[in-house]
C-alpha cells in the first residue's frame, strides 16, 4: 500500500517507558537510538507518554515511536492525535512490554530490528479505533479480563511476564459476577442488535483477534472490529469459560464471534464496569466503539500480513 519510508531520522522521537515489561530495556533502547541518530524521551508517570508525544509533534517530529507495551503505544497515539498530527506523523513500535502482541502482529520482534524498520520498513495505513473519545490500537476488553488486567500489578508482570494476567484472572474468577450487557453491533447493513444477554467478557479487537488457537492478528485495514463474547452466569460458567479459553485453548459453547463495523455497549448494572483499552483501564456504563478507517500511518516489518486469514 505504501512504499518503504525514509522519514525516520533526526525528526524521529522515541517515547520510552522504562518500567514496561521486565523494566530492563532502557540501555538497549538508548544504544539503538544513538546508533540510528534519534532522540529518546523517557516517561516518569502514567500519562506522560501523551504529553511527550504531543510535544514531539508540536516540535516538528514526523516520526514518533513508542518503546514499551500496548499502554505506551496507546499514550503515544493519543498524544499525536491531540496535537492534530495523525495525517502527517508516522508511528513506530519498539517491543518492550510484557506480551508485545501488537508489535508481533505488525512484524516487529526486537529492539534493534524495530529501529531498522523505522529506517527502511514499509509504511501502512491501518485503522484507528475509538471508544467514546479514547483511541485504542490493539484491543478493548470488558468484564472479567479487564478486571483481571486492572488487578495485575507492574511487579507481578515483571516477575511472571504474560503469565501474570492468567494468575490474576484465576484469582478474579472467585469473586467476579457476570455483567449483564446489551451489545448492539452494526455491520453496515442494519442497526438492530445481534446479541443481548449476560456476559463474562466482551473482547473487541482492532489489531488483534481473540481465537482459542491460531493467528491472533486481525485485519487492521478492513474498517471492522473482531469481537468475541464470552457468555455465562455464575461461578461454574466462569470457571468453564476461563479455563477453556485461557488454559485449554479450545472453542466452547459459551463463546460467540463476530466481525462488525461498530458497537454500542450498555451495562445493566448500576455500577460502571472496567474496560481495558490497550491495557489502560476506564470504567463506563455505556461505551460506543467506532472505527476511523486507515487513520494511522505505521512502520511495519516484513512479517506484517495486510490480509490475514
C-alpha positions in Angstrom: 0.0 0.0 0.0 2.8 2.4 0.9 6.4 2.3 -0.1 9.3 1.9 2.3 9.8 5.0 4.4 12.8 7.3 4.9 11.1 9.6 7.5 12.9 8.1 10.5 15.8 10.5 11.0 16.6 13.5 13.2 12.9 14.2 13.1 12.2 11.0 15.0 11.4 10.9 18.7 11.2 7.6 20.7 9.0 7.8 23.7 10.3 5.1 26.1 8.5 3.8 29.2 11.5 2.5 31.3 9.3 0.3 33.5 7.4 -1.5 30.8 7.7 -5.3 30.7 10.7 -6.6 32.7 12.0 -3.0 33.1 15.5 -3.8 31.8 15.2 -2.5 28.2 16.2 1.2 28.6 20.0 0.7 27.9 19.3 -1.2 24.7 16.8 1.4 23.5 19.3 4.2 24.2 22.1 2.4 22.4 19.9 1.6 19.3 18.6 5.2 19.3 22.2 6.6 19.4 23.3 4.3 16.6 20.4 5.5 14.4 20.7 9.2 15.4 17.3 9.6 17.0 16.1 11.2 20.3 14.8 9.3 23.3 12.3 10.8 25.8 11.6 8.8 28.9 8.3 8.7 30.7 8.2 9.0 34.5 4.5 8.7 35.4 1.2 7.4 33.9 0.0 9.5 31.1 3.4 11.1 30.5 3.7 9.5 27.1 0.7 11.5 25.9 2.5 14.7 26.9 5.8 13.7 25.3 4.2 12.6 22.0 2.2 15.8 21.8 5.4 17.9 22.5 7.3 15.9 19.8 4.6 16.7 17.2 4.5 20.3 18.2 8.3 20.4 17.9 8.2 19.2 14.3 8.7 15.5 14.6 7.4 13.5 11.7 8.1 10.0 13.2 7.1 9.2 16.9 7.8 5.7 18.3 6.6 4.0 21.5 9.2 1.9 23.3 7.1 -0.1 25.8 3.9 -2.2 25.7 0.5 -1.6 24.3 -0.3 1.0 27.0 2.8 3.1 26.0 1.7 2.9 22.3 -1.8 4.0 23.3 -0.4 7.1 25.1 1.8 8.0 22.1 -1.1 7.7 19.7 -3.3 9.8 21.9 -0.6 12.5 22.1 -0.2 12.5 18.3 -4.0 12.8 17.9 -4.3 15.5 20.5 -1.7 17.5 18.5 -3.6 17.0 15.3 -0.7 15.0 13.8 -2.3 11.8 12.6 -2.2 12.9 9.0 1.5 13.8 8.9 3.2 11.6 11.6 4.3 8.0 11.2 4.1 5.8 14.3 6.8 3.3 15.3 6.7 0.4 17.8 9.7 -0.8 19.9 8.6 -4.1 21.7 9.5 -3.6 25.3 6.2 -4.7 27.0 5.0 -7.9 28.7 3.3 -9.7 25.8 4.2 -7.4 22.8 1.1 -8.8 20.9 0.6 -5.8 18.7 4.3 -5.5 17.9 4.4 -9.1 16.8 1.3 -8.6 14.6 3.0 -5.9 12.7 6.2 -7.9 12.2 8.3 -6.2 15.0 10.2 -8.8 17.1 13.1 -6.9 18.7 14.6 -3.6 19.6 17.3 -3.4 17.0 15.0 -4.7 14.3 12.5 -2.1 15.2 15.0 0.7 14.5 15.9 -0.9 11.2 12.2 -1.0 10.3 12.0 2.7 11.2 14.6 3.5 8.6 13.7 1.0 5.8 10.4 -0.7 6.6 7.2 -0.4 4.8 4.6 2.2 5.9 0.9 1.1 6.0 -2.3 2.9 6.8 -4.2 1.0 9.5 -7.5 1.5 11.3 -7.7 3.5 14.5 -10.4 2.5 16.9 -12.2 4.9 19.2 -14.1 4.1 22.4 -16.2 7.2 23.1 -13.4 9.8 22.8 -10.5 7.5 23.7 -8.5 5.9 20.8 -7.1 2.4 21.0 -5.0 0.5 18.6 -4.9 -3.2 19.6 -7.9 -4.1 21.8 -10.7 -3.2 24.1 -11.9 -5.8 26.6 -14.6 -5.5 29.3 -15.7 -7.7 32.1 -13.6 -10.5 33.7 -10.5 -9.9 31.5 -10.5 -6.2 32.2 -11.0 -6.7 35.9 -8.0 -9.1 35.9 -5.9 -6.7 34.0 -6.7 -3.9 36.5 -5.6 -6.2 39.3 -2.3 -7.2 37.6 0.5 -5.2 39.3 3.6 -4.0 37.4 5.7 -6.0 39.8 3.8 -9.2 39.0 4.1 -8.6 35.3 7.9 -8.1 35.6 8.2 -11.3 37.6 5.9 -13.6 35.6 5.6 -11.9 32.2 2.4 -12.8 30.3 1.5 -15.5 32.9 0.8 -12.7 35.3 -2.5 -12.0 33.5 -3.5 -15.6 33.8 -2.8 -15.7 37.5 -4.8 -12.5 38.1 -7.7 -13.9 36.0 -7.9 -17.1 38.1 -7.8 -15.0 41.3 -10.6 -12.7 40.0 -12.8 -15.6 39.0 -13.5 -16.4 42.6 -15.3 -13.1 43.3 -16.5 -11.9 39.9 -20.2 -12.0 38.9 -21.1 -11.9 35.2 -22.1 -8.5 33.9 -25.3 -8.0 32.0 -24.6 -6.1 28.9 -26.7 -5.1 25.9 -24.5 -5.2 22.9 -25.6 -3.6 19.7 -23.4 -4.5 16.7 -23.6 -2.8 13.4 -22.5 -4.4 10.1 -23.1 -1.5 7.7 -26.5 -3.0 6.8 -28.6 -3.0 10.0 -28.8 -1.1 13.3 -30.6 -4.0 15.0 -28.7 -5.6 17.9 -27.5 -9.1 17.1 -27.0 -10.2 20.6 -28.1 -9.3 24.2 -27.5 -11.2 27.4 -25.3 -12.0 30.3 -21.6 -11.7 29.6 -18.4 -12.6 31.5 -16.4 -10.7 29.0 -16.6 -8.7 25.8 -13.3 -8.8 23.8 -13.0 -6.3 20.9 -10.0 -6.4 18.7 -8.8 -3.8 16.2 -5.2 -5.0 15.8 -5.8 -8.4 17.3 -8.3 -11.2 17.3 -9.2 -13.5 20.2 -9.3 -17.0 18.8 -8.7 -20.0 21.1 -5.9 -21.0 18.8 -4.2 -19.9 15.6 -3.3 -16.4 14.4 -4.2 -13.6 16.8 -3.7 -10.9 14.1 -6.8 -9.1 12.9 -7.2 -7.4 9.6 -6.1 -3.9 10.6 -7.2 -2.3 7.3 -10.8 -3.5 6.8 -12.6 -0.9 8.9 -14.1 -3.6 11.2 -13.8 -5.0 14.7 -13.2 -8.6 15.6 -15.5 -9.3 18.6 -15.7 -12.3 21.0 -18.4 -12.5 23.5 -17.9 -14.8 26.5 -21.4 -15.8 27.7 -22.0 -17.3 31.1 -23.5 -16.7 34.5 -22.4 -18.0 37.9 -19.0 -19.3 39.1 -19.4 -22.6 37.3 -19.8 -20.9 33.9 -17.0 -18.6 34.7 -14.6 -21.4 35.5 -15.6 -23.3 32.4 -15.1 -20.4 30.0 -12.0 -19.1 31.7 -10.4 -22.5 31.8 -11.3 -23.3 28.2 -10.4 -20.0 26.6 -7.2 -19.4 28.5 -5.9 -22.8 29.5 -7.2 -25.4 27.1 -7.3 -23.0 24.1 -10.4 -24.5 22.5 -13.9 -23.3 21.4 -16.7 -23.5 23.9 -20.5 -23.3 23.8 -20.2 -20.0 25.8 -18.4 -18.0 23.2 -19.7 -16.2 20.1 -17.6 -14.4 17.5 -18.5 -11.5 15.2 -16.8 -9.1 12.7 -18.7 -5.8 12.8 -18.1 -2.2 11.9 -19.3 -0.6 15.2 -20.7 -1.4 18.6 -22.7 0.2 21.4 -22.4 -1.4 24.8 -24.8 -0.7 27.7 -24.3 -2.2 31.2 -27.5 -3.0 33.0 -25.9 -2.9 36.5 -25.9 0.4 38.4 -22.1 0.4 38.8 -19.8 1.0 35.9 -17.6 -1.8 34.8 -13.9 -1.9 33.8 -12.9 -1.7 30.1 -9.3 -2.1 29.2 -8.1 0.0 26.2 -4.7 -1.4 25.3 -4.2 -2.1 29.0 -5.4 1.3 30.2 -8.5 0.9 32.4 -11.6 3.1 32.1 -14.9 2.5 33.8 -18.2 3.0 32.0 -21.9 2.0 32.0 -22.1 2.9 28.3 -19.5 2.7 25.6 -19.6 3.5 21.9 -17.0 2.0 19.7 -16.2 3.2 16.2 -13.5 2.8 13.6 -11.6 5.6 11.8 -10.5 3.7 8.7 -6.8 3.8 7.9 -6.3 6.8 10.1 -2.9 5.7 11.5 0.3 5.6 9.5 2.6 3.0 10.9 6.0 1.4 10.2 5.7 -2.4 9.8 8.1 -5.3 9.5 8.3 -8.0 6.8 6.1 -10.3 8.9 3.1 -8.0 8.8 0.2 -9.6 6.9 -2.3 -7.0 5.5 -5.0 -9.6 4.9 -4.6 -12.4 7.5 -6.9 -15.4 7.2 
